[in-house]
Amino acid sequence: MELKKLSEQAIPQFQEGISLLLSRWSALQMAVDNEWGGPNSRSIALQLASDIFNWFALSKELYIDDLEALLDDTMITLNTEAQDGSIEEIAEKLMIMHEECLEGNFGSIEKLRQAIHNTMPVRHIEQVANDDESTGNEDVDDVEDMDDEGASKMKVDAPTVSSNLIPEQAVKESRPQTTDEADGWVTVTSRKNRSRKN
C-alpha cells in the first residue's frame, strides 16, 4: 500500500509545524541554548527539522518507534538525555500533525503559532556527561566565568539560617574541644554510640 503524500499546500505548513513544535521542545532548546552538542548545536537542531520532514516524505511505512529513534539519536548527538517522556510526546504530536496535514487540516499548526508566544514548557532535562569526550575548552570556560580579580561572576544566594536550628557557636561550646579541632579535624561519633550512653 502506497502512503498518501502531502499536497503542495500542506508541505510548507507541515514544515512550519515541525519547526514550531521543535521550538517548543524544552529538551532540545536547552541543549541548543547551552551548546551541549558543541558550537554547532543550533545546526544540529535545524538538521533535525529537515530529517523529520524527509523521514515523513521518504519512508514507505511510518512507525512511531522509528521516529522516536530519530529524535533520540539527535538528542544523544547533543549530549542530552530526555527522561521526561518528551521524545515520545513529540513523536506522537508529529504523527498526528502529519495525519492532519494529509487531510488538509492545519488547526494544530495554527494553535502552535498562537501558543508559541504565550508560554514555554517546563524543563525536565539533564546533560549527559561523557568522560571520554572532551572538547579541550574546559579551562577556557572556567576563565570566562571569572572577573579580572579571579573571583567568580556566578551569583550565589546568601545562606539562610532557620531560627529553629542551633547556632554553630552553641554546638562548639556544648562539646569538649579536642586536639584534632585545632588542626581542622573533628571526631564524629556514631548515633548508635550516643544513644547507648544515655
PyRosetta script that sets phi, psi and omega in degrees:
from pyrosetta import init, pose_from_sequence

init()
pose = pose_from_sequence("MELKKLSEQAIPQFQEGISLLLSRWSALQMAVDNEWGGPNSRSIALQLASDIFNWFALSKELYIDDLEALLDDTMITLNTEAQDGSIEEIAEKLMIMHEECLEGNFGSIEKLRQAIHNTMPVRHIEQVANDDESTGNEDVDDVEDMDDEGASKMKVDAPTVSSNLIPEQAVKESRPQTTDEADGWVTVTSRKNRSRKN")
pose.set_psi(1, 128.5)
pose.set_omega(1, -179.9)
pose.set_phi(2, -80.5)
pose.set_psi(2, 132.6)
pose.set_omega(2, 176.9)
pose.set_phi(3, -70.2)
pose.set_psi(3, 142.0)
pose.set_omega(3, 175.9)
pose.set_phi(4, -69.1)
pose.set_psi(4, 138.6)
pose.set_omega(4, -178.5)
pose.set_phi(5, -99.3)
pose.set_psi(5, 154.1)
pose.set_omega(5, 177.1)
pose.set_phi(6, -70.2)
pose.set_psi(6, 144.5)
pose.set_omega(6, 176.5)
pose.set_phi(7, -72.9)
pose.set_psi(7, 166.7)
pose.set_omega(7, 178.6)
pose.set_phi(8, -61.4)
pose.set_psi(8, -34.0)
pose.set_omega(8, 177.7)
pose.set_phi(9, -71.3)
pose.set_psi(9, -34.1)
pose.set_omega(9, -175.3)
pose.set_phi(10, -78.5)
pose.set_psi(10, -27.3)
pose.set_omega(10, -176.4)
pose.set_phi(11, -57.8)
pose.set_psi(11, -54.8)
pose.set_omega(11, -179.7)
pose.set_phi(12, -66.0)
pose.set_psi(12, -31.2)
pose.set_omega(12, 177.7)
pose.set_phi(13, -64.5)
pose.set_psi(13, -45.8)
pose.set_omega(13, -179.6)
pose.set_phi(14, -65.8)
pose.set_psi(14, -40.6)
pose.set_omega(14, 177.4)
pose.set_phi(15, -61.1)
pose.set_psi(15, -42.8)
pose.set_omega(15, 177.8)
pose.set_phi(16, -64.8)
pose.set_psi(16, -40.8)
pose.set_omega(16, 178.7)
pose.set_phi(17, -60.8)
pose.set_psi(17, -40.8)
pose.set_omega(17, 177.1)
pose.set_phi(18, -60.7)
pose.set_psi(18, -48.6)
pose.set_omega(18, -179.3)
pose.set_phi(19, -62.5)
pose.set_psi(19, -41.8)
pose.set_omega(19, 179.0)
pose.set_phi(20, -63.8)
pose.set_psi(20, -43.6)
pose.set_omega(20, -179.3)
pose.set_phi(21, -64.7)
pose.set_psi(21, -43.3)
pose.set_omega(21, 178.5)
pose.set_phi(22, -65.9)
pose.set_psi(22, -32.3)
pose.set_omega(22, 179.7)
pose.set_phi(23, -70.1)
pose.set_psi(23, -20.5)
pose.set_omega(23, 178.2)
pose.set_phi(24, -96.6)
pose.set_psi(24, -3.6)
pose.set_omega(24, 179.7)
pose.set_phi(25, -81.3)
pose.set_psi(25, 105.9)
pose.set_omega(25, -172.7)
pose.set_phi(26, -63.1)
pose.set_psi(26, -35.2)
pose.set_omega(26, 179.5)
pose.set_phi(27, -60.6)
pose.set_psi(27, -46.5)
pose.set_omega(27, 179.8)
pose.set_phi(28, -66.7)
pose.set_psi(28, -43.9)
pose.set_omega(28, -177.5)
pose.set_phi(29, -66.1)
pose.set_psi(29, -37.4)
pose.set_omega(29, 176.5)
pose.set_phi(30, -64.7)
pose.set_psi(30, -42.1)
pose.set_omega(30, 179.6)
pose.set_phi(31, -63.0)
pose.set_psi(31, -39.5)
pose.set_omega(31, 179.7)
pose.set_phi(32, -71.5)
pose.set_psi(32, -49.1)
pose.set_omega(32, -177.5)
pose.set_phi(33, -60.4)
pose.set_psi(33, -37.0)
pose.set_omega(33, -178.0)
pose.set_phi(34, -95.2)
pose.set_psi(34, 2.5)
pose.set_omega(34, 178.9)
pose.set_phi(35, 52.6)
pose.set_psi(35, 45.3)
pose.set_omega(35, 179.7)
pose.set_phi(36, -65.9)
pose.set_psi(36, -24.5)
pose.set_omega(36, 177.6)
pose.set_phi(37, -94.7)
pose.set_psi(37, 12.2)
pose.set_omega(37, -179.0)
pose.set_phi(38, 98.2)
pose.set_psi(38, -174.3)
pose.set_omega(38, -176.0)
pose.set_phi(39, -66.5)
pose.set_psi(39, -16.9)
pose.set_omega(39, 179.5)
pose.set_phi(40, -99.1)
pose.set_psi(40, 23.0)
pose.set_omega(40, -179.6)
pose.set_phi(41, -58.8)
pose.set_psi(41, -39.3)
pose.set_omega(41, -179.7)
pose.set_phi(42, -63.9)
pose.set_psi(42, -41.3)
pose.set_omega(42, 179.8)
pose.set_phi(43, -68.7)
pose.set_psi(43, -30.9)
pose.set_omega(43, 175.7)
pose.set_phi(44, -64.6)
pose.set_psi(44, -42.2)
pose.set_omega(44, 179.0)
pose.set_phi(45, -65.5)
pose.set_psi(45, -40.8)
pose.set_omega(45, 177.9)
pose.set_phi(46, -64.9)
pose.set_psi(46, -38.4)
pose.set_omega(46, 178.4)
pose.set_phi(47, -65.5)
pose.set_psi(47, -34.4)
pose.set_omega(47, 178.0)
pose.set_phi(48, -59.9)
pose.set_psi(48, -43.9)
pose.set_omega(48, 178.8)
pose.set_phi(49, -59.1)
pose.set_psi(49, -43.3)
pose.set_omega(49, 178.4)
pose.set_phi(50, -66.1)
pose.set_psi(50, -42.4)
pose.set_omega(50, 179.8)
pose.set_phi(51, -63.3)
pose.set_psi(51, -39.3)
pose.set_omega(51, 178.8)
pose.set_phi(52, -63.7)
pose.set_psi(52, -47.2)
pose.set_omega(52, 179.6)
pose.set_phi(53, -60.2)
pose.set_psi(53, -45.0)
pose.set_omega(53, 179.6)
pose.set_phi(54, -64.3)
pose.set_psi(54, -35.6)
pose.set_omega(54, 177.8)
pose.set_phi(55, -61.0)
pose.set_psi(55, -45.0)
pose.set_omega(55, 178.2)
pose.set_phi(56, -67.5)
pose.set_psi(56, -39.6)
pose.set_omega(56, -174.9)
pose.set_phi(57, -75.1)
pose.set_psi(57, -32.9)
pose.set_omega(57, -171.4)
pose.set_phi(58, -106.1)
pose.set_psi(58, -14.2)
pose.set_omega(58, -178.2)
pose.set_phi(59, -72.0)
pose.set_psi(59, 140.5)
pose.set_omega(59, 177.6)
pose.set_phi(60, -79.2)
pose.set_psi(60, -32.5)
pose.set_omega(60, 176.5)
pose.set_phi(61, -135.7)
pose.set_psi(61, 139.1)
pose.set_omega(61, -177.5)
pose.set_phi(62, -104.2)
pose.set_psi(62, 110.1)
pose.set_omega(62, 176.0)
pose.set_phi(63, -114.1)
pose.set_psi(63, 130.3)
pose.set_omega(63, -176.7)
pose.set_phi(64, -61.8)
pose.set_psi(64, -30.6)
pose.set_omega(64, 178.4)
pose.set_phi(65, -62.3)
pose.set_psi(65, -37.4)
pose.set_omega(65, 178.3)
pose.set_phi(66, -66.9)
pose.set_psi(66, -39.8)
pose.set_omega(66, 178.0)
pose.set_phi(67, -65.8)
pose.set_psi(67, -42.4)
pose.set_omega(67, 176.5)
pose.set_phi(68, -60.4)
pose.set_psi(68, -39.5)
pose.set_omega(68, 178.3)
pose.set_phi(69, -64.0)
pose.set_psi(69, -40.2)
pose.set_omega(69, 177.3)
pose.set_phi(70, -61.9)
pose.set_psi(70, -45.1)
pose.set_omega(70, 178.9)
pose.set_phi(71, -64.9)
pose.set_psi(71, -44.4)
pose.set_omega(71, -179.0)
pose.set_phi(72, -64.8)
pose.set_psi(72, -41.9)
pose.set_omega(72, 178.3)
pose.set_phi(73, -59.6)
pose.set_psi(73, -40.6)
pose.set_omega(73, 178.9)
pose.set_phi(74, -66.5)
pose.set_psi(74, -41.3)
pose.set_omega(74, 179.0)
pose.set_phi(75, -64.3)
pose.set_psi(75, -37.4)
pose.set_omega(75, 176.8)
pose.set_phi(76, -64.8)
pose.set_psi(76, -39.1)
pose.set_omega(76, 176.6)
pose.set_phi(77, -60.0)
pose.set_psi(77, -31.7)
pose.set_omega(77, 178.6)
pose.set_phi(78, -89.5)
pose.set_psi(78, 13.3)
pose.set_omega(78, 179.9)
pose.set_phi(79, 54.8)
pose.set_psi(79, 40.7)
pose.set_omega(79, -176.3)
pose.set_phi(80, -130.0)
pose.set_psi(80, 136.5)
pose.set_omega(80, 177.4)
pose.set_phi(81, -119.0)
pose.set_psi(81, 115.2)
pose.set_omega(81, 179.9)
pose.set_phi(82, -96.7)
pose.set_psi(82, 106.7)
pose.set_omega(82, -177.5)
pose.set_phi(83, -104.7)
pose.set_psi(83, 17.6)
pose.set_omega(83, -175.4)
pose.set_phi(84, -102.7)
pose.set_psi(84, 10.3)
pose.set_omega(84, -179.2)
pose.set_phi(85, 80.7)
pose.set_psi(85, 6.7)
pose.set_omega(85, -176.1)
pose.set_phi(86, -70.4)
pose.set_psi(86, -29.6)
pose.set_omega(86, 178.7)
pose.set_phi(87, -63.0)
pose.set_psi(87, -46.5)
pose.set_omega(87, 179.2)
pose.set_phi(88, -64.2)
pose.set_psi(88, -39.5)
pose.set_omega(88, 179.9)
pose.set_phi(89, -64.9)
pose.set_psi(89, -45.0)
pose.set_omega(89, 179.4)
pose.set_phi(90, -64.0)
pose.set_psi(90, -43.1)
pose.set_omega(90, 179.8)
pose.set_phi(91, -60.8)
pose.set_psi(91, -43.5)
pose.set_omega(91, 179.7)
pose.set_phi(92, -63.9)
pose.set_psi(92, -43.8)
pose.set_omega(92, 179.5)
pose.set_phi(93, -64.0)
pose.set_psi(93, -37.7)
pose.set_omega(93, 177.9)
pose.set_phi(94, -65.6)
pose.set_psi(94, -41.1)
pose.set_omega(94, 178.3)
pose.set_phi(95, -62.9)
pose.set_psi(95, -43.7)
pose.set_omega(95, 179.2)
pose.set_phi(96, -64.8)
pose.set_psi(96, -44.6)
pose.set_omega(96, 179.7)
pose.set_phi(97, -60.3)
pose.set_psi(97, -40.7)
pose.set_omega(97, 179.1)
pose.set_phi(98, -62.9)
pose.set_psi(98, -45.6)
pose.set_omega(98, 178.6)
pose.set_phi(99, -60.0)
pose.set_psi(99, -43.5)
pose.set_omega(99, 179.3)
pose.set_phi(100, -64.1)
pose.set_psi(100, -41.2)
pose.set_omega(100, 179.7)
pose.set_phi(101, -65.5)
pose.set_psi(101, -34.4)
pose.set_omega(101, 175.7)
pose.set_phi(102, -61.5)
pose.set_psi(102, -32.1)
pose.set_omega(102, 179.3)
pose.set_phi(103, -87.7)
pose.set_psi(103, -2.6)
pose.set_omega(103, -178.4)
pose.set_phi(104, 81.2)
pose.set_psi(104, 14.8)
pose.set_omega(104, 179.8)
pose.set_phi(105, -98.1)
pose.set_psi(105, 114.7)
pose.set_omega(105, -178.2)
pose.set_phi(106, -112.7)
pose.set_psi(106, 22.4)
pose.set_omega(106, -177.8)
pose.set_phi(107, -61.9)
pose.set_psi(107, -41.8)
pose.set_omega(107, -178.7)
pose.set_phi(108, -67.4)
pose.set_psi(108, -32.2)
pose.set_omega(108, 177.6)
pose.set_phi(109, -69.7)
pose.set_psi(109, -40.0)
pose.set_omega(109, 177.3)
pose.set_phi(110, -64.3)
pose.set_psi(110, -38.8)
pose.set_omega(110, 176.7)
pose.set_phi(111, -62.8)
pose.set_psi(111, -39.2)
pose.set_omega(111, 177.5)
pose.set_phi(112, -63.9)
pose.set_psi(112, -41.0)
pose.set_omega(112, 178.3)
pose.set_phi(113, -58.1)
pose.set_psi(113, -44.7)
pose.set_omega(113, -178.9)
pose.set_phi(114, -71.1)
pose.set_psi(114, -40.3)
pose.set_omega(114, -176.6)
pose.set_phi(115, -72.7)
pose.set_psi(115, -25.6)
pose.set_omega(115, -176.4)
pose.set_phi(116, -60.5)
pose.set_psi(116, -27.3)
pose.set_omega(116, -178.2)
pose.set_phi(117, -92.7)
pose.set_psi(117, -11.0)
pose.set_omega(117, -174.4)
pose.set_phi(118, -93.9)
pose.set_psi(118, -54.9)
pose.set_omega(118, -173.7)
pose.set_phi(119, -139.1)
pose.set_psi(119, 159.4)
pose.set_omega(119, 172.6)
pose.set_phi(120, -117.1)
pose.set_psi(120, 144.3)
pose.set_omega(120, -177.5)
pose.set_phi(121, -71.9)
pose.set_psi(121, 161.6)
pose.set_omega(121, 177.5)
pose.set_phi(122, -74.2)
pose.set_psi(122, 142.2)
pose.set_omega(122, -176.4)
pose.set_phi(123, -100.1)
pose.set_psi(123, 131.4)
pose.set_omega(123, 177.6)
pose.set_phi(124, -134.9)
pose.set_psi(124, 65.8)
pose.set_omega(124, -171.0)
pose.set_phi(125, -130.8)
pose.set_psi(125, 151.0)
pose.set_omega(125, 173.1)
pose.set_phi(126, -132.7)
pose.set_psi(126, 149.3)
pose.set_omega(126, 178.5)
pose.set_phi(127, -84.1)
pose.set_psi(127, 136.9)
pose.set_omega(127, 178.2)
pose.set_phi(128, -81.7)
pose.set_psi(128, 127.9)
pose.set_omega(128, 179.4)
pose.set_phi(129, -93.9)
pose.set_psi(129, 121.1)
pose.set_omega(129, 177.2)
pose.set_phi(130, -108.9)
pose.set_psi(130, 110.2)
pose.set_omega(130, -179.1)
pose.set_phi(131, -67.9)
pose.set_psi(131, -30.5)
pose.set_omega(131, -175.9)
pose.set_phi(132, -84.8)
pose.set_psi(132, -11.4)
pose.set_omega(132, 179.6)
pose.set_phi(133, -108.4)
pose.set_psi(133, 116.8)
pose.set_omega(133, -179.5)
pose.set_phi(134, -128.3)
pose.set_psi(134, 135.9)
pose.set_omega(134, -179.3)
pose.set_phi(135, -84.3)
pose.set_psi(135, -16.4)
pose.set_omega(135, -178.4)
pose.set_phi(136, 81.6)
pose.set_psi(136, 1.2)
pose.set_omega(136, -177.3)
pose.set_phi(137, -106.6)
pose.set_psi(137, 13.8)
pose.set_omega(137, -176.9)
pose.set_phi(138, -60.9)
pose.set_psi(138, -41.9)
pose.set_omega(138, -179.7)
pose.set_phi(139, -66.0)
pose.set_psi(139, -35.5)
pose.set_omega(139, 179.3)
pose.set_phi(140, -64.5)
pose.set_psi(140, -42.7)
pose.set_omega(140, 179.6)
pose.set_phi(141, -62.6)
pose.set_psi(141, -40.6)
pose.set_omega(141, 179.7)
pose.set_phi(142, -63.3)
pose.set_psi(142, -39.7)
pose.set_omega(142, -179.2)
pose.set_phi(143, -68.0)
pose.set_psi(143, -38.4)
pose.set_omega(143, -179.2)
pose.set_phi(144, -65.6)
pose.set_psi(144, -25.5)
pose.set_omega(144, -179.1)
pose.set_phi(145, -86.0)
pose.set_psi(145, 5.4)
pose.set_omega(145, -179.1)
pose.set_phi(146, -110.3)
pose.set_psi(146, 150.0)
pose.set_omega(146, 174.8)
pose.set_phi(147, -89.7)
pose.set_psi(147, -173.0)
pose.set_omega(147, -174.9)
pose.set_phi(148, -62.9)
pose.set_psi(148, -27.2)
pose.set_omega(148, -177.6)
pose.set_phi(149, -93.4)
pose.set_psi(149, 5.2)
pose.set_omega(149, 178.3)
pose.set_phi(150, 87.3)
pose.set_psi(150, 3.8)
pose.set_omega(150, 178.9)
pose.set_phi(151, -86.1)
pose.set_psi(151, 148.9)
pose.set_omega(151, -179.5)
pose.set_phi(152, -70.8)
pose.set_psi(152, 142.7)
pose.set_omega(152, 177.1)
pose.set_phi(153, -86.0)
pose.set_psi(153, -6.7)
pose.set_omega(153, -176.5)
pose.set_phi(154, -66.4)
pose.set_psi(154, 133.8)
pose.set_omega(154, 178.7)
pose.set_phi(155, -84.8)
pose.set_psi(155, 131.2)
pose.set_omega(155, -179.1)
pose.set_phi(156, -124.6)
pose.set_psi(156, 131.6)
pose.set_omega(156, 176.9)
pose.set_phi(157, -68.9)
pose.set_psi(157, 143.0)
pose.set_omega(157, 176.7)
pose.set_phi(158, -68.7)
pose.set_psi(158, 139.1)
pose.set_omega(158, 180.0)
pose.set_phi(159, -65.9)
pose.set_psi(159, 142.6)
pose.set_omega(159, 178.5)
pose.set_phi(160, -109.7)
pose.set_psi(160, 143.3)
pose.set_omega(160, -179.8)
pose.set_phi(161, -111.5)
pose.set_psi(161, 127.1)
pose.set_omega(161, 178.3)
pose.set_phi(162, -76.2)
pose.set_psi(162, 144.2)
pose.set_omega(162, -175.9)
pose.set_phi(163, -67.0)
pose.set_psi(163, -20.9)
pose.set_omega(163, -178.5)
pose.set_phi(164, -89.1)
pose.set_psi(164, 0.7)
pose.set_omega(164, 176.7)
pose.set_phi(165, -87.9)
pose.set_psi(165, 149.9)
pose.set_omega(165, 178.7)
pose.set_phi(166, -80.1)
pose.set_psi(166, 128.6)
pose.set_omega(166, 178.7)
pose.set_phi(167, -60.3)
pose.set_psi(167, 149.4)
pose.set_omega(167, -176.7)
pose.set_phi(168, -58.8)
pose.set_psi(168, -38.1)
pose.set_omega(168, -179.4)
pose.set_phi(169, -62.9)
pose.set_psi(169, -40.6)
pose.set_omega(169, 179.7)
pose.set_phi(170, -65.0)
pose.set_psi(170, -37.2)
pose.set_omega(170, 178.6)
pose.set_phi(171, -65.1)
pose.set_psi(171, -43.6)
pose.set_omega(171, -179.5)
pose.set_phi(172, -63.6)
pose.set_psi(172, -39.1)
pose.set_omega(172, -178.2)
pose.set_phi(173, -72.8)
pose.set_psi(173, -26.5)
pose.set_omega(173, -176.1)
pose.set_phi(174, -79.6)
pose.set_psi(174, -17.7)
pose.set_omega(174, 178.6)
pose.set_phi(175, -113.4)
pose.set_psi(175, 150.3)
pose.set_omega(175, -178.1)
pose.set_phi(176, -69.0)
pose.set_psi(176, 144.4)
pose.set_omega(176, 177.5)
pose.set_phi(177, -73.3)
pose.set_psi(177, 140.1)
pose.set_omega(177, 175.3)
pose.set_phi(178, -117.8)
pose.set_psi(178, 164.8)
pose.set_omega(178, 179.2)
pose.set_phi(179, -67.7)
pose.set_psi(179, -24.7)
pose.set_omega(179, 179.4)
pose.set_phi(180, -65.4)
pose.set_psi(180, -34.7)
pose.set_omega(180, -177.5)
pose.set_phi(181, -64.9)
pose.set_psi(181, -28.6)
pose.set_omega(181, 177.9)
pose.set_phi(182, -65.3)
pose.set_psi(182, -29.3)
pose.set_omega(182, 178.6)
pose.set_phi(183, -88.8)
pose.set_psi(183, -3.3)
pose.set_omega(183, -178.5)
pose.set_phi(184, 96.0)
pose.set_psi(184, 3.0)
pose.set_omega(184, 179.7)
pose.set_phi(185, -103.6)
pose.set_psi(185, 143.8)
pose.set_omega(185, 179.2)
pose.set_phi(186, -129.0)
pose.set_psi(186, 132.5)
pose.set_omega(186, 176.5)
pose.set_phi(187, -84.0)
pose.set_psi(187, 127.7)
pose.set_omega(187, -178.6)
pose.set_phi(188, -111.7)
pose.set_psi(188, 126.5)
pose.set_omega(188, 177.7)
pose.set_phi(189, -92.0)
pose.set_psi(189, 151.3)
pose.set_omega(189, -179.4)
pose.set_phi(190, -76.4)
pose.set_psi(190, 159.6)
pose.set_omega(190, 179.9)
pose.set_phi(191, -66.5)
pose.set_psi(191, -31.2)
pose.set_omega(191, -179.9)
pose.set_phi(192, -61.2)
pose.set_psi(192, -44.4)
pose.set_omega(192, -178.9)
pose.set_phi(193, -66.0)
pose.set_psi(193, -39.0)
pose.set_omega(193, -179.3)
pose.set_phi(194, -65.8)
pose.set_psi(194, -39.1)
pose.set_omega(194, -177.1)
pose.set_phi(195, -72.4)
pose.set_psi(195, -29.0)
pose.set_omega(195, 178.9)
pose.set_phi(196, -74.2)
pose.set_psi(196, -29.4)
pose.set_omega(196, -179.9)
pose.set_phi(197, -70.3)
pose.set_psi(197, -28.3)
pose.set_omega(197, -178.0)
pose.set_phi(198, -78.6)
pose.dump_pdb("model.pdb")
